[in-house]
Amino acid sequence: MLERALSGSSRYYKLLGVLLTLMAVGLAAYLIQNERGLTVTGMSRDVSWGIYIAQFTFLVGVAASAVVVVLPFYVHDVAAFGRITILAEFLAVSAVAMSLLFVMVDLGKPSRILNIIFYPSPGSILFWDVVALSGYMLLNLFIGWNALEAERKGTCLPRWVKPLIYVSIPWAISIHTVTAFIYAGLPARQYWLSSIMAVRFLASAFCSGPALLIALCCLIRKYSRFDPGKDAIGKLATIMTYAMLFNLFLLGLEFFTAFYSGVPSHSESLKYLFIGLNGHQNLVRVSWLFVVLAAAAVVLLLNPGTRQSEKMLLGAAGCVFASTWIEKGLSLVVAGFIPNPLGQIYEYSPTLPELIIAMGVWAVGFFILAIFYKITISVKSEAAR
Amino acid sequence: MEANRRKFLRIGGTCALGLGTSKVWGVFAEDFEKPAENSKALGVGRWGMAIDMKKCWEKGKSGCRECILACHTSHNVPDIGNRKEEIKWIWTEKYENAFPGRLSGLEPPDLREKPFLVLCNHCENAPCARVCPTRATFKRPDGITMIDYHRCIGCRYCMAACPYGARSFNFKEPREHIKSELNHAFPTRESGVVENCNFCEERLSAGKAPLCVEACKEQNCEAIIFGDLEDPESEIRKLLAAHFSITRKPELGTKPGVYYIIQGRGHA
């Protein structure tokens, strides 16, 4: 099946060309970082994680695209999702691949990354997260690939794949939970020390994953002969709507506890984000952009008229994706470090090399995605004929 | 042919799986609390420190930084020259930063303005060691929080976990920034790893007190007292039994091993 990735339209080649160029530029920046150390980034001893770990966190969420389709299709027989399960699974594969790469580029000593496996530490959540993420990536790769092969041959799914599919459902819940636990178990960081963190991660995952999947489905319909189906997109929109509302509700809960209790350490990071703390307001504008985008998403999604129009739905998906990106892919991680454990404020802004490396990793993910989607669409349009 | 290849793959796969499991088995079967050989020989329960800040301010020369200098020179701590990437094992902070949330605003001006010595607390329940994905940061049976510079992958999870900001990361090659004469008896570090105070374990194993303690003693100040927290007869235990002391963020349950005597000796 792999050979289908090698032949395509000129538009396909152009896309791969652009992605390869971005990857090359990212790699060049990464080589500089590797040579000079993490000093080329905006991170500091006070804000010791930045955009890399934030992207990792956000992209683990995007990987939920698979479970929101797989669960209804295989457990509840929602037939409409049959056309897009493979697309959803491959999106999860590329999202997790990006997550793992973001952990990799964040390391001070990347050459020692295998120490996580050589000296496994059951007490460390990061260790479990690497296990959970790699497992989830492999599961989706196996399931997606075998489902596609079955489709090509016109047979039904091999029997041994079924148990893997059922395992993949709780496994999907585990990746968000374990990623949330990285944050929620640290006594030093009051902003993260919240027991609803795992639920918040699940909620934002269940809206950001479908948001990207909706956009990709629309693109596929427009540029290929394969139609993922209006029904599937509509159902994804419903899931995204509920998840987004729940996501915002949970964020609201954090505000209540922080401000009604009046405990300073609970509210300082939120104050830093939304009004600035002691005159430091690097993230205030982007936080309010989050509010505007989230509000726009809610209005567009709750109104049936706009939700059912494809253009408006795309806009809403864009708002959901961008707002969850701001919240999980930037402010959650950075604000956890502000103020620092000594009550001092040192701000963070990513540097150019840091942004270029991050862009390179995103390009790797979309490259993987483009190849998988090309294969999938070729197989599916052949099978349709 | 087809059947043979399938058989070969099956046997090969099973063998590979077996080899893989042996590694996993090792993880759970391993004894995590293997005592270091040296510490038993010293017969120590848990190393700890008491700092009498009032004594430091009153008996020490003004602006005294001897303990910091002694530590940083001997441990080849680089002087990076910017706050963002600073490496420090022991340094000073204001009361409100060393003990955030404790400020009433009506303390004696001394307490609010004068410097407090801060360093790694060598917590009994150390979050940094708990979160380390490679066990590069670990607790020794004698209470010291140590880091293996050769195992650390530089993920900085420990820095996110430390409630005292006591861990420093080498954002760049530190060796070019060692301003003092190189101490060949102590390892330098590389770019990309985390480091922190080691309670001078290299001196303890030779039966000597930590450098900051010695440096303070040389100033005829003796504001820093070091000893075994589990031995009721030790100097430090007697001192802590006789004077009111506080630790940093006790509410977090980390059980710090560094105590601050507020109502100084001779003032009680």
Chai-1 contact restraints between the chains, C-beta under 6 A:
chainA,res_idxA,chainB,res_idxB,connection_type,confidence,min_distance_angstrom,max_distance_angstrom,comment,restraint_id
A,G37,B,F171,contact,1.0,0.0,6.0,A-B,restraint_1
A,G37,B,K172,contact,1.0,0.0,6.0,A-B,restraint_2
A,G37,B,S191,contact,1.0,0.0,6.0,A-B,restraint_3
A,L38,B,F171,contact,1.0,0.0,6.0,A-B,restraint_4
A,T39,B,F171,contact,1.0,0.0,6.0,A-B,restraint_5
A,T39,B,K172,contact,1.0,0.0,6.0,A-B,restraint_6
A,S44,B,K84,contact,1.0,0.0,6.0,A-B,restraint_7
A,R45,B,E86,contact,1.0,0.0,6.0,A-B,restraint_8
A,R45,B,S168,contact,1.0,0.0,6.0,A-B,restraint_9
A,S48,B,R156,contact,1.0,0.0,6.0,A-B,restraint_10
A,S48,B,M159,contact,1.0,0.0,6.0,A-B,restraint_11
A,L107,B,I153,contact,1.0,0.0,6.0,A-B,restraint_12
A,L107,B,G154,contact,1.0,0.0,6.0,A-B,restraint_13
A,L107,B,C155,contact,1.0,0.0,6.0,A-B,restraint_14
A,G108,B,G154,contact,1.0,0.0,6.0,A-B,restraint_15
A,G108,B,G192,contact,1.0,0.0,6.0,A-B,restraint_16
A,G108,B,V193,contact,1.0,0.0,6.0,A-B,restraint_17
A,K109,B,I153,contact,1.0,0.0,6.0,A-B,restraint_18
A,K109,B,G154,contact,1.0,0.0,6.0,A-B,restraint_19
A,K109,B,G192,contact,1.0,0.0,6.0,A-B,restraint_20
A,R112,B,I153,contact,1.0,0.0,6.0,A-B,restraint_21
A,N115,B,T134,contact,1.0,0.0,6.0,A-B,restraint_22
A,N115,B,R151,contact,1.0,0.0,6.0,A-B,restraint_23
A,N115,B,I153,contact,1.0,0.0,6.0,A-B,restraint_24
A,I116,B,P133,contact,1.0,0.0,6.0,A-B,restraint_25
A,I116,B,T134,contact,1.0,0.0,6.0,A-B,restraint_26
A,Y119,B,T134,contact,1.0,0.0,6.0,A-B,restraint_27
A,Y119,B,R135,contact,1.0,0.0,6.0,A-B,restraint_28
A,P120,B,V27,contact,1.0,0.0,6.0,A-B,restraint_29
A,S121,B,P133,contact,1.0,0.0,6.0,A-B,restraint_30
A,S121,B,R135,contact,1.0,0.0,6.0,A-B,restraint_31
A,G123,B,R130,contact,1.0,0.0,6.0,A-B,restraint_32
A,S124,B,V131,contact,1.0,0.0,6.0,A-B,restraint_33
A,S124,B,C132,contact,1.0,0.0,6.0,A-B,restraint_34
A,S124,B,P133,contact,1.0,0.0,6.0,A-B,restraint_35
A,L126,B,P133,contact,1.0,0.0,6.0,A-B,restraint_36
A,L126,B,Y157,contact,1.0,0.0,6.0,A-B,restraint_37
A,F127,B,P133,contact,1.0,0.0,6.0,A-B,restraint_38
A,L186,B,A160,contact,1.0,0.0,6.0,A-B,restraint_39
A,L186,B,A161,contact,1.0,0.0,6.0,A-B,restraint_40
A,P187,B,P127,contact,1.0,0.0,6.0,A-B,restraint_41
A,P187,B,P163,contact,1.0,0.0,6.0,A-B,restraint_42
A,P187,B,L252,contact,1.0,0.0,6.0,A-B,restraint_43
A,A188,B,A161,contact,1.0,0.0,6.0,A-B,restraint_44
A,A188,B,C162,contact,1.0,0.0,6.0,A-B,restraint_45
A,A188,B,P163,contact,1.0,0.0,6.0,A-B,restraint_46
A,N340,B,G165,contact,1.0,0.0,6.0,A-B,restraint_47
A,P341,B,P163,contact,1.0,0.0,6.0,A-B,restraint_48
A,P341,B,G165,contact,1.0,0.0,6.0,A-B,restraint_49
A,L342,B,N97,contact,1.0,0.0,6.0,A-B,restraint_50
A,L342,B,G165,contact,1.0,0.0,6.0,A-B,restraint_51
A,G343,B,N97,contact,1.0,0.0,6.0,A-B,restraint_52
A,G343,B,P100,contact,1.0,0.0,6.0,A-B,restraint_53
